[in-house]
Amino acid sequence: MSLIGQRVTVVGGGIGGMAAALAMAMRGAQVTILEQAEAITEVGAGLQISPNGAAVLRALGLGHALDEAGTRARAVELIDGIGGRPVLRLDLARLKPDAPYVFLHRADLIEMLARAAREAGVHLRLLQKIDEVRLGDDRPPQLVTAQGAEIEAPLLIGADGLHSKVRQALNGKVAPFFTHQVAWRALVPCTRDADPVAQVFMGPGRHIVSYPLRGGRLRNIVAVEERHRWAEESWSATDDPLALQTAFEDFVQPVRGWLDSVEQVNLWGLFRHPVAERWHGHGAAILGDAAHPTLPFLAQGANMALEDAWVLAAMLDNHAEPSEALAAYQAARRDRTVRIVAAANANARNYHLRGAKKLIGHLGLRIGGAVAPTLALSRFDWLYDFDVTAEAQGS
């Protein structure tokens, strides 16, 4: 089916929803986004756009906007958070020059996508909280809002995140597994001369990631701790900065200095969700966190959503029947996202080593980095070198 003139409803105005709406509108679809918030405002914190995600943004015509808003990363450094000794440095300058690795504020990415989507004719409807999604063979998808309004969607795209109503309609309810890890996120002042490096300070049962944003005006902090106490899976829950400072009080500088300047911090529990079995059906499809929630230990949540958005639009434009297009979309995406989610799970264990395992693991990384400095980064070629916009051309 050609997307020209096709009516599409996207639930969720986050990264995946905005990117999907833009990609489909560029192909001629008439797209409406239903977003539950009252405004597209500056929420969230930092994120990392790796080359595979940047390829999608370039294909969407946002390469220049990405260069303007983002900070091109130079390296990722793994550091012993207790002793301060360097463990491994991944030199991102070795990546292809036209495939940047970028630090970016989530709000800046949303804004550039939203601006481009509006210019492409996408209609954004705010304050549209969806309470129920009804799917059936004999009718188009139907949405019921919190106000009781019913909306019919000839083609429905669920980009509605971790607690997706569209995923639930396709797969039923599935209880996530609490990993006994929590994450704090915060923004603190930074300096314009800060190196564009993502630093990972690792300690027993916990680690902290930090990198500069917005040309060095801000520093993004994500801190993870293993614990038994349950925490809500919510981006908006807050915590006392003292709890964060206490959890990392034995870490080296500059970590303690960064944490001392934290005035407001969010806390969320980290849960494992299975990758959805069904990504489509009855005129509906899901993408991003709705399809494959991931732990934040490979920085691929936003990048996977961007990849999904491009492939979904390409499949819908290139297949004669919507059902064929949606089946091809899931077939193209599921194995890759399963692999990424598994790799993120593994990173969580590697960052939190204790005792002899820590000594052996860190020593192995140091030796490997000295003997073959490019080997550690090349292990991620399957992830970063994959250009979904080129792959989808043959669909």
Phi, psi and omega in degrees: 000139170280144179280353182300120178080355180288137178270125183230135175246126179250125176265114180112121181254036174274202184297310181295317181295315179296317182293319179295317179300316180295314182298323180283322178296324177298337179263009173101002180286154172262104191248135172240131175258131174254114183240133185283338181289162180274348179198156171275095188247177182279092179236165179085193182219219184276159171212166182245124176259108180275171186304326180293325175283322179297328178298322178292316180298322176297316181294333177277003179083020186246019180300315180294319179297322177296317179297322182288318187271334187263171175243118182290124183284144179262325185195165167243130182241130172260129188226141173291113186291339181270312182267340179085004184280135176298142180249312182201144175237125175259114184275101182287347176294344179282349176291164181301138183303328182268011180234078187287155168249121195232138169268134188211141173286135182304320181298325179292322178293315178300317182295318181292324177292317181296319180297315180293323180295316178299317180296333179274000176099007179291136179261124181253122177247118182268170179057040181245075179280126183264122179266332185209143174238126180247123180239143178197156183294329190261011181205157175293160176303144178235138179245141174243121182275169178297336178275358179092359179287146177249132183236129176264135183235107179306322173222123186247129177244119179267104174244042190259027162075199188303324185252045188298126174287329179289317176301316181299319179296328181276326191238352188078179180278136176229125182284126177286164181253123178288124184280357187060036172228145175234157180229134170260148172224141183205159172240135178229162177299151180226185178239146185294343179266009180296136179296137177283069185231137172270118181254130179244109177266119188252140177214172180300115176073012180194160175203165180222136179243137179213147176199157182280152178231160173049054176067020179095004178287333181230154172241127178271137180230128170233122183237133184237137179225138172281134178201162179268334182293131181290147174224149182293144176272083185210133178286344187259351180293142182247167180214167177283126178306333180297326179297319177295314181298320180293322182296333184240026185292340179263007176280161183281169166288148009272006186301312183298324178294318177300313185292329177296337182267002179287125178252333180219133185219142174257150181228133174219145176283144181260120183240146173265126175247140175292148170298134185301141175287317181247121178260354185203162175157146175056037177081018181227156176211158179237157178211171177061217182300335177296329182264322189211071177302144182226150171289155191275025190264008173228002178055046185241003181302308180293322182292320177296321178297320178296316178299314179305313185302315182294314183295318180300313179297318181296317180295317179297328182280336189255353181250148185289322183245139178304320181297321177294319181297315182290323176295319178294323177300310179297318180299324181286333191253332195294312183298320180295316181292324176300318180295319180294316179299318179295321179295322177296319177301319181294322179299324180303318180291319184294328181285341191246025184297150180234157169053227184296324179298322178295313181300314182291316181296314181293321179298317179299320179293320180296315181296314179299320180293328180282320185281317183224080188298339180266350187293317184299318180288324182294341176297343180255015178302321180301333182270305188281328184276000182276116179255100185294335180290329176283320180298321186285347182297330182271006185286000000 
